[in-house]
Amino acid sequence: MSRSAAPATAATTRLSLHDVSVRFGGVVALDHVDLTVSDGEVVGLIGPNGAGKTTLFNVVCGIVRPTSGEVRIGASSRPPVTHRLVRDGVARTLQGLGLFAGLTVRANVMAGLSTAAPGMLAAALGAPRAARHERTAERRADDALDALGIRDTAGRLPGDLPYPVRKRVALARALVSDPALLLLDEPAGGLGAADITELAQTVRDLAATRGCAILLVEHHVDLVMSLCDRVAVLDFGRLIADATPAEVQSDPAVVEAYLGIEADVAPHGGGGPR
Ligand SMILES: Nc1ncnc2c1ncn2[C@@H]1O[C@H](COP(=O)(O)OP(=O)(O)OP(=O)(O)O)[C@@H](O)[C@H]1O
């Protein structure tokens, strides 16, 4: 994990969305959104169900093309493309775990190094070269597991592990490529208080020691407010706030659109009802 030596340099913009809109037929999923995330910065993305959070992630990953506007990753001027994400320094965790049930934890994490399925690499490269790549990939996977304190699970199947450990495996799969930009989709979903506290520390460390730019979607408002440097709030596809946690929490528009509902109905997560 070579990036671990690099100190955080909050001045470098790692991700920028400029005037991005996405329409699905008559639905405006994103409405002229501007957003940036810099190296070493943790930005939370919140909003009610259907506000456009997943669509924004999908735009950054090249899964959804903006109807208009521009997305930039690092200094690149070309739009994000799904199959180049790892090479462009982007990794993402999924809302569900998305682990391969029939593969070991190590093999699952190795899959984060390539969009190719495990085994396809060997066929493409030829045996000796593939074996070298395989050993490097195994070492990197073990390092990622080590960093999250679960290296002892490398040979196990995900289904044999408790949910919080599987959640870490999914995070290790994102970290194995040493991403400069990390997108976390509901990282605290399904976790208890102790695991959420550890997760918060892990995310802080990733930003502080590796200089990783982190954008996270999360319904656990307490976690978002305590962890993030900045919080962006979407409502009906519009960015209605982008400020410090304290500013966002006292913003009447945010309270009306999301936080008021959260406080009344689901103070510790579970999705903002609309
Ligand atoms: N592929 C699609 N086709 C049509 N409409 C879509 C598509 N994807 C998303 N939408 C719509 O776009 C809007 C934004 O959806 P999105 O999933 O991005 O919201 P979200 O904030 O992630 O919601 P949640 O918190 O429930 O995951 C919603 O109205 C949704 O129904």
The ligand as a Tripos MOL2 file, in Angstrom:
@<TRIPOS>MOLECULE
LIG
   31    33     1     0     0
SMALL
NO_CHARGES

@<TRIPOS>ATOM
      1 N1        -32.3180    3.6140  -13.5040 N.pl3     1 LIG1
      2 C1        -33.2850    4.4280  -13.1080 C.ar      1 LIG1
      3 N2        -34.3590    4.6210  -13.8810 N.ar      1 LIG1
      4 C2        -35.3550    5.4590  -13.5010 C.ar      1 LIG1
      5 N3        -35.3560    6.1650  -12.3780 N.ar      1 LIG1
      6 C3        -34.2980    6.0090  -11.5560 C.ar      1 LIG1
      7 C4        -33.2120    5.1430  -11.8760 C.ar      1 LIG1
      8 N4        -32.3050    5.2050  -10.8750 N.ar      1 LIG1
      9 C5        -32.7900    6.0610   -9.9600 C.ar      1 LIG1
     10 N5        -33.9910    6.5410  -10.3640 N.ar      1 LIG1
     11 C6        -34.8030    7.5410   -9.6710 C.3       1 LIG1
     12 O1        -33.9390    8.6410   -9.4270 O.3       1 LIG1
     13 C7        -34.2220    9.1990   -8.1510 C.3       1 LIG1
     14 C8        -32.9580    9.1450   -7.3020 C.3       1 LIG1
     15 O2        -32.7040    7.7750   -6.9500 O.3       1 LIG1
     16 P1        -31.4320    7.3330   -6.1060 P.3       1 LIG1
     17 O3        -31.4740    5.8500   -6.0350 O.co2     1 LIG1
     18 O4        -30.2420    7.9670   -6.6720 O.co2     1 LIG1
     19 O5        -31.7430    7.9680   -4.6810 O.3       1 LIG1
     20 P2        -31.0410    7.6760   -3.2800 P.3       1 LIG1
     21 O6        -30.8830    8.9910   -2.6110 O.co2     1 LIG1
     22 O7        -29.8450    6.8380   -3.4660 O.co2     1 LIG1
     23 O8        -32.1690    6.8270   -2.5200 O.3       1 LIG1
     24 P3        -31.9810    5.7210   -1.3490 P.3       1 LIG1
     25 O9        -31.5850    6.4560   -0.1080 O.co2     1 LIG1
     26 O10       -33.3600    5.1310   -1.2420 O.co2     1 LIG1
     27 O11       -30.9670    4.7180   -1.8060 O.co2     1 LIG1
     28 C9        -35.3920    8.4010   -7.5690 C.3       1 LIG1
     29 O12       -36.5780    9.0700   -7.8850 O.3       1 LIG1
     30 C10       -35.3000    7.0880   -8.3050 C.3       1 LIG1
     31 O13       -36.5520    6.4750   -8.3980 O.3       1 LIG1
@<TRIPOS>BOND
     1     1     2 1
     2     2     3 ar
     3     2     7 ar
     4     3     4 ar
     5     4     5 ar
     6     5     6 ar
     7     6     7 ar
     8     6    10 ar
     9     7     8 ar
    10     8     9 ar
    11     9    10 ar
    12    10    11 1
    13    11    12 1
    14    11    30 1
    15    12    13 1
    16    13    14 1
    17    13    28 1
    18    14    15 1
    19    15    16 1
    20    16    17 2
    21    16    18 1
    22    16    19 1
    23    19    20 1
    24    20    21 2
    25    20    22 1
    26    20    23 1
    27    23    24 1
    28    24    25 2
    29    24    26 1
    30    24    27 1
    31    28    29 1
    32    28    30 1
    33    30    31 1
@<TRIPOS>SUBSTRUCTURE
     1 LIG1         1 GROUP 0 **** ****
